[in-house]
Amino acid sequence: MRNRFDRELIHLNDELIEMGSLIEKAIEKAISALVNKDVKLAQDTIEMDEEIDDKEREIEHLCLKLLLQQQPVAKDLRVISSALKMITDMERIGDQASDISEITIQLADQKYIKELETIQNMAKEASVMLVKSIEAFVNKDVVLAGEVIGKDDVVDDLFMKVKSELIELISQNTDNGEQATDFLMIAKYLERIGDHATNISEWVIFSITGEHKSEK
């Protein structure tokens, strides 16, 4: 019975890795579509959100099956409950990649008011946080999870940089206001992706140690 349970836990890890890979691709596609004004790629990213939602439901079903059909001990319960919390954050990251693509489609026929280097850096940092948070869960790596949480400050600082740049552009020309608001929304979505990766890492730590930040 225990061997079967352990195999199911390995399967859970594999499914989480697959969902993480889907979300990483969604972020990458969303930013590539934005930079290149690629409406087709943006639409593909929006459609990917349904695939991510399906994967969330699959993992949720697997977790519930493990809870109902097996007899998990306390440590196993922490792992399964943490996975359920993680996929909620992961699904929301998929939503945010889709939201970015919705804005991209609206902006596609406009000349951009600014270079997108800082936004691209935000996306890169947030993606790294996501990938490492899932890696930390699979490898039961508390140190790596802590490093991800520390990275959130980097994404927050980049958000403040984008915000300052956009405020400056509006002060120079109020006609920049509408597009600046769109770029600020995109930066905010990326900041939220960093927050979700932080949440995932906090659940990773809980799954290993039984302690969660909210309980301290």
N, C-alpha and C positions, 0 to 999 in steps of 0.2 A: 504493500500500500504506500509506504513512504517513498519507494523508488518511483512509483507512478506520479506521486505528488511532486517530487523533485523534477521529473521530466516536464510536468506541466508548468512549473516555475521557470524552467529554461525556455519553454515555449512562450511564456509571458514576456520574458526578456527580449526574445527575438521579435515579438510583435511590437514592443515599445521601440526597439531600434528601427523597425520598418516605418512606424508612424513618425518617428523623429526624422528619418531620411526624407519622407514625404514633405514634412514641414520645412526642413532645410531647403529643399528644392523650390518650395512655394515662395519662400523669402527671396531666394536667389532670382527666380523668374520675375517676381514682382519688381525688384529693383532694376533688373536688366530691362524690363519693359518700360519702366519710368525713364531711365537714362536714355534709351534709344527711341522713345515715343512709339513703342511697338504695341499697337492695339491688339493684334492677334495674340501675342504672348500674354498680354494683360488678361484677355478673355480666357486663355488657357489656365491661368493662375486662378481665376474666379471659379472655373469648373473643377479645379483640383480640390477646392474646399469641400465638395461633396464626397470625394474619395477619402479625405481626411476624417470627415464626419463618420463615414462608414467604418473606418479603422477604429475610431473611438468606440463605436458600438460593439465591434468585435472584441476588443480588449475588455470592455465592461462586462460582456457576456462571459468571457473566460474567467474574469475575476470572481463573478458571482457563482459560476460553476465550481470554482475552487473552494469557495466559502461553503457552499451547500453540499457538495459531494465528498469533500475530504474532511479531515479533522485537524485543521491547522492549529499549531501551538501559538503562543503569544508572538513569537518572532515572525512566524509566517503571516499572522494576522496583520502585523505592522507592514510587511512587504506588500501584501495585497491591498490593504487600505491606502497605502501610499501611492500605489500604482493607479488606483481609482482617482485619487486627487490629482496626480500628475497629468492624466489624460485630459482632465478638464482644462488645465492650463495649456496643454498642447493644442487642444481643439481651438482655443481662443487665439492662439498664435496663428493658426490657419485662417481664422476669421480676419485677423488684422492684415495678413498678406493679401487677402481678397479685397479688403477695404482700400489698401494702397493701390491696388490695380483698378478699382472703380475710379479713383481720383485720376490715375494715369490716363484713362480713356477720356476723361473730361479735359485734360490738359494737352492731349496729343497734337492738336492743331495750333498750339500757342508757342511763341518763342519764350523760352525760360528766362526768368529775370536773374537767375544766379546759377553758378556752377553747382553740381550736386556732390562734390567730393566729400563733404562732411556727412551728408545723408548716407552715402555709400559706405563710409567708415562706420557709421552707426549700425548699418545692416550687417556688416562683416562682424563687428564685435558681438552683436546680439545673436547671430548665427553660431558663433563659437561658443557662447554661453549655453545655448540650447544643446548643441552636440555634446559638450562636456558634462552637462547636467545628467543626460541620459547615460553617458559613459560611466559617470560616478555611480548611478543606480545599479547598472549591470555588474560593475566591478566592486560594488560595496565600498566605495572609496570616499571616506569622510573628508579627507584633505582636499581632494579635487572638488567636491561639492562646496567646500568653504572657499576655494579659489574662485569658483563661479559667482558666488554671492559677493565677493570682493570686487569682481569685474563690473557689477552694476553701477558703481560710481563712474566708471569710464563712459558708459553709455549715457548716464545722466549728464555728465560734463559736456559730451558732444551735443546733447539736446539743447543745453543752455547756449552753446556756441551757435547752433543753427538759429535758435530763437533771437539771439543778439544780432546776427547777420540780417535776419528778416526785418527786424525792427528798424535797423539802419536803412534798409532798402525802402521801407515805407516812408521814413522820415525824408528821404531824398525825393521821393515821388509817390504821392498817394495813389496813383494809378496802379502801383504795384500791389496794392492791398489785397485784392481778391486772390491772386496767385500766391502771394506770401502766406495767406491763410491756409491755402491748400497744402503748401509745403510744410507749414507748421503742423498740420494734421498728420501728414506722413511721418514727420519726425516724432510726433507724439505716439503714433502707432508703434514705431520702432522702440521707443522708450518703454512702452507697455510690454513689448516682446521681451525686453531685458528683464522687466519685473516678473513676467511669467517664468522665465528661466530661473530666476532667483527663487520663486515659489517652489519650482520643481526641486531645486537643490535643497531647500529646507525640508521637503518631504523625504528626500534621499537620506538626509541626516536622521530624520525621525525613524525611517525604516531600519536603520542600522543601530541607533543608540536608544530609541524610544523617547527622545527629547525633541520638542518642537519649539521654535522661537516664540510662538504665540502663547506658550504655556509658562514662559519664564517671567 
